[in-house]
Amino acid sequence: MTDALLTRLCELVSPPTSPLHSYGNWEDVQRSLGVTLPTDYKRMIDLFGQGVFRGCEHYSGLLITSFFRSAPAAKLADAAGAYLRTLDNLTYPVYPDVPGLLGLGAYADEDTISWYTEGPPDEWIIVYHDVETGLHEIKQVGILQLTISVLEETSVLHQMGVIKKGEMQGPHSFAPED
């Protein structure tokens, strides 16, 4: 399934020729974090690295972060956790607690995307925090599938009105980001 989803993503957006933060040792990253990361995330980072998926309007888009950046993975996760702890009415523990929220990205420069690290990694729920409507659990959808559905504007977030239709309308692009 991951291969088919990667193929679909590459049909929507060409991977960069020089991805940023796409190479490293996943075992070292996972040891630093104390958790095994989802397979689809690792494959996506291997191909695209860290960056922003955008629609034709170049709206600030969907940022997916990489744990292969220059700082140790646990420090990157701690920084995301520090922000998550500032959110009102947060009902989840936050990394380094496991299970807890582990940040992995953002949408529109203000909404956060995290995993809730409970159970097998390929079954983690995604927790999306919208500054206007609060927390939204996205179950049985990995980050690769969520990214595709955001680009195609068919995501559960679009269906609920959390992300407005037209913001990610194609053609799509990917901008590597440090």
Secondary structure, 3 states (H helix, E strand, C coil): CHHHHHHHHHHHCCCCCCCCCCCCCHHHHHHHHCCCCCHHHHHHHHHHCCEEEECCCCCCCEEECCCCCCCCHHHHHHHHHHHHCCCCCCCCCECCCCCCEEEEEEECCCEEEEEECCCCHHHCEEEEEECCCEEEEECCCCHHHHHHHHHCCCCHHHHCCCCCCCCCCCCCEEEECC
